[in-house]
């Protein structure tokens, strides 16, 4: 019985770690996508200004 309890506890800890790491990964992916979007917008503004001057 004690061995089963230890196994169950370890399983719960590992499951919690996987959920935490998955949440961190998703958060970082969102930040990367947001940063890429901001850079793309920043690159188009000078191009639009140049087009207005031409």
ZALUM-698212 format. One record per atom (N, C-alpha, C, O, CB): residue number from 1; chain; atom name; x, y, z. Coordinates in pm, whole numbers, m for minus. Glycine has a CB too. Layout:
REM ZALUM-698212
seq  mol  atom  X  Y  Z
NUM  A  CA  X  Y  Z;
...
REM end
This chain:
REM ZALUM-698212
seq  mol  atom  X  Y  Z
1  A  N  83  m119  0;
1  A  CA  0  0  0;
1  A  C  87  125  0;
1  A  O  58  221  m72;
1  A  CB  m94  0  121;
2  A  N  194  125  80;
2  A  CA  283  241  88;
2  A  C  349  267  m47;
2  A  O  364  382  m89;
2  A  CB  390  221  196;
3  A  N  387  159  m115;
3  A  CA  449  175  m247;
3  A  C  353  235  m347;
3  A  O  393  318  m429;
3  A  CB  498  41  m298;
4  A  N  228  195  m341;
4  A  CA  127  252  m430;
4  A  C  106  400  m401;
4  A  O  90  480  m493;
4  A  CB  m6  177  m417;
5  A  N  106  435  m272;
5  A  CA  90  576  m235;
5  A  C  206  661  m287;
5  A  O  186  772  m335;
5  A  CB  79  590  m83;
6  A  N  327  607  m276;
6  A  CA  444  680  m326;
6  A  C  436  696  m477;
6  A  O  463  803  m529;
6  A  CB  575  607  m286;
7  A  N  398  590  m546;
7  A  CA  385  597  m691;
7  A  C  279  698  m731;
7  A  O  300  776  m824;
7  A  CB  351  459  m748;
8  A  N  166  697  m663;
8  A  CA  59  792  m693;
8  A  C  105  936  m667;
8  A  O  74  1026  m745;
8  A  CB  m66  761  m610;
9  A  N  177  957  m559;
9  A  CA  226  1091  m527;
9  A  C  326  1139  m631;
9  A  O  320  1254  m675;
9  A  CB  291  1093  m388;
10  A  N  417  1052  m671;
10  A  CA  514  1089  m775;
10  A  C  444  1122  m905;
10  A  O  482  1216  m974;
10  A  CB  615  975  m797;
11  A  N  342  1047  m939;
11  A  CA  266  1072  m1061;
11  A  C  200  1209  m1057;
11  A  O  202  1282  m1156;
11  A  CB  161  963  m1082;
12  A  N  141  1243  m943;
12  A  CA  77  1374  m930;
12  A  C  178  1487  m942;
12  A  O  150  1589  m1004;
12  A  CB  3  1385  m796;
13  A  N  296  1468  m884;
13  A  CA  401  1570  m893;
13  A  C  446  1587  m1038;
13  A  O  460  1699  m1086;
13  A  CB  522  1533  m804;
14  A  N  468  1476  m1106;
14  A  CA  511  1484  m1246;
14  A  C  405  1548  m1333;
14  A  O  437  1629  m1420;
14  A  CB  545  1345  m1300;
15  A  N  278  1514  m1311;
15  A  CA  169  1574  m1388;
15  A  C  164  1724  m1366;
15  A  O  144  1800  m1460;
15  A  CB  35  1510  m1350;
16  A  N  183  1767  m1242;
16  A  CA  182  1910  m1212;
16  A  C  297  1980  m1282;
16  A  O  281  2090  m1335;
16  A  CB  189  1933  m1060;
17  A  N  415  1917  m1282;
17  A  CA  531  1977  m1349;
17  A  C  507  1990  m1498;
17  A  O  543  2091  m1558;
17  A  CB  657  1894  m1322;
18  A  N  447  1889  m1559;
18  A  CA  418  1895  m1703;
18  A  C  321  2007  m1733;
18  A  O  340  2080  m1830;
18  A  CB  361  1761  m1752;
19  A  N  218  2022  m1652;
19  A  CA  122  2130  m1673;
19  A  C  190  2266  m1658;
19  A  O  165  2357  m1738;
19  A  CB  5  2119  m1573;
20  A  N  275  2280  m1558;
20  A  CA  345  2407  m1536;
20  A  C  438  2439  m1653;
20  A  O  439  2551  m1702;
20  A  CB  425  2402  m1405;
21  A  N  514  2341  m1697;
21  A  CA  607  2363  m1808;
21  A  C  533  2391  m1937;
21  A  O  578  2473  m2017;
21  A  CB  698  2241  m1826;
22  A  N  420  2325  m1959;
22  A  CA  340  2352  m2078;
22  A  C  287  2495  m2076;
22  A  O  288  2563  m2178;
22  A  CB  223  2253  m2088;
23  A  N  241  2540  m1961;
23  A  CA  191  2677  m1948;
23  A  C  303  2777  m1974;
23  A  O  281  2878  m2041;
23  A  CB  131  2699  m1808;
24  A  N  423  2751  m1922;
24  A  CA  537  2839  m1948;
24  A  C  571  2842  m2096;
24  A  O  600  2948  m2152;
24  A  CB  659  2795  m1867;
25  A  N  568  2725  m2160;
25  A  CA  601  2718  m2303;
25  A  C  501  2798  m2386;
25  A  O  540  2874  m2474;
25  A  CB  602  2571  m2349;
26  A  N  372  2781  m2356;
26  A  CA  269  2853  m2430;
26  A  C  284  3004  m2409;
26  A  O  271  3081  m2504;
26  A  CB  128  2807  m2387;
27  A  N  311  3044  m2286;
27  A  CA  331  3187  m2257;
27  A  C  448  3243  m2339;
27  A  O  437  3351  m2397;
27  A  CB  358  3208  m2106;
28  A  N  558  3169  m2343;
28  A  CA  673  3215  m2420;
28  A  C  644  3221  m2569;
28  A  O  691  3311  m2638;
28  A  CB  792  3124  m2394;
29  A  N  568  3125  m2619;
29  A  CA  531  3128  m2761;
29  A  C  448  3252  m2793;
29  A  O  468  3316  m2896;
29  A  CB  453  3000  m2799;
30  A  N  354  3286  m2704;
30  A  CA  272  3405  m2724;
30  A  C  359  3530  m2724;
30  A  O  340  3620  m2807;
30  A  CB  163  3416  m2614;
31  A  N  456  3537  m2632;
31  A  CA  546  3653  m2628;
31  A  C  630  3663  m2754;
31  A  O  653  3773  m2804;
31  A  CB  636  3644  m2505;
32  A  N  677  3551  m2805;
32  A  CA  756  3552  m2929;
32  A  C  670  3600  m3045;
32  A  O  715  3682  m3126;
32  A  CB  813  3411  m2959;
33  A  N  548  3551  m3055;
33  A  CA  459  3593  m3163;
33  A  C  426  3741  m3153;
33  A  O  421  3811  m3255;
33  A  CB  331  3510  m3161;
34  A  N  403  3790  m3032;
34  A  CA  374  3932  m3013;
34  A  C  495  4016  m3053;
34  A  O  481  4119  m3119;
34  A  CB  335  3961  m2867;
35  A  N  614  3973  m3013;
35  A  CA  735  4045  m3050;
35  A  C  756  4048  m3200;
35  A  O  795  4150  m3256;
35  A  CB  854  3983  m2982;
36  A  N  732  3937  m3266;
36  A  CA  745  3931  m3412;
36  A  C  646  4025  m3479;
36  A  O  681  4093  m3575;
36  A  CB  723  3787  m3461;
37  A  N  525  4028  m3429;
37  A  CA  423  4117  m3484;
37  A  C  462  4263  m3467;
37  A  O  445  4343  m3559;
37  A  CB  288  4091  m3417;
38  A  N  514  4297  m3351;
38  A  CA  557  4436  m3326;
38  A  C  671  4474  m3419;
38  A  O  672  4585  m3473;
38  A  CB  600  4454  m3179;
39  A  N  766  4384  m3438;
39  A  CA  877  4413  m3529;
39  A  C  829  4430  m3672;
39  A  O  877  4518  m3744;
39  A  CB  982  4302  m3522;
40  A  N  735  4348  m3714;
40  A  CA  682  4359  m3850;
40  A  C  614  4494  m3869;
40  A  O  630  4558  m3973;
40  A  CB  583  4245  m3879;
41  A  N  537  4536  m3770;
41  A  CA  470  4666  m3779;
41  A  C  571  4780  m3778;
41  A  O  555  4877  m3851;
41  A  CB  370  4683  m3663;
42  A  N  675  4768  m3697;
42  A  CA  778  4872  m3690;
42  A  C  851  4883  m3823;
42  A  O  894  4992  m3861;
42  A  CB  877  4842  m3576;
43  A  N  867  4772  m3893;
43  A  CA  936  4775  m4022;
43  A  C  849  4835  m4131;
43  A  O  902  4893  m4226;
43  A  CB  978  4635  m4063;
44  A  N  717  4824  m4121;
44  A  CA  631  4878  m4226;
44  A  C  612  5028  m4215;
44  A  O  587  5095  m4315;
44  A  CB  495  4809  m4223;
45  A  N  624  5084  m4094;
45  A  CA  603  5229  m4078;
45  A  C  703  5312  m4159;
45  A  O  661  5403  m4228;
45  A  CB  613  5266  m3931;
46  A  N  834  5285  m4153;
46  A  CA  927  5362  m4236;
46  A  C  901  5343  m4386;
46  A  O  916  5437  m4464;
46  A  CB  1070  5323  m4204;
47  A  N  862  5223  m4425;
47  A  CA  833  5198  m4566;
47  A  C  713  5281  m4611;
47  A  O  712  5333  m4722;
47  A  CB  807  5048  m4590;
48  A  N  612  5292  m4526;
48  A  CA  494  5372  m4560;
48  A  C  531  5520  m4568;
48  A  O  483  5591  m4657;
48  A  CB  382  5351  m4457;
49  A  N  614  5567  m4477;
49  A  CA  657  5707  m4480;
49  A  C  736  5735  m4607;
49  A  O  717  5840  m4669;
49  A  CB  741  5740  m4355;
50  A  N  823  5645  m4645;
50  A  CA  901  5662  m4767;
50  A  C  810  5663  m4890;
50  A  O  833  5742  m4982;
50  A  CB  1005  5551  m4780;
51  A  N  710  5578  m4892;
51  A  CA  616  5574  m5005;
51  A  C  541  5706  m5017;
51  A  O  512  5750  m5128;
51  A  CB  517  5457  m4989;
52  A  N  509  5769  m4905;
52  A  CA  439  5898  m4910;
52  A  C  528  6007  m4968;
52  A  O  480  6098  m5034;
52  A  CB  392  5938  m4770;
53  A  N  658  5997  m4944;
53  A  CA  751  6099  m4992;
53  A  C  782  6082  m5140;
53  A  O  827  6178  m5204;
53  A  CB  878  6095  m4912;
54  A  N  761  5966  m5195;
54  A  CA  797  5943  m5335;
54  A  C  690  5987  m5430;
54  A  O  706  5974  m5551;
54  A  CB  826  5797  m5358;
REM end
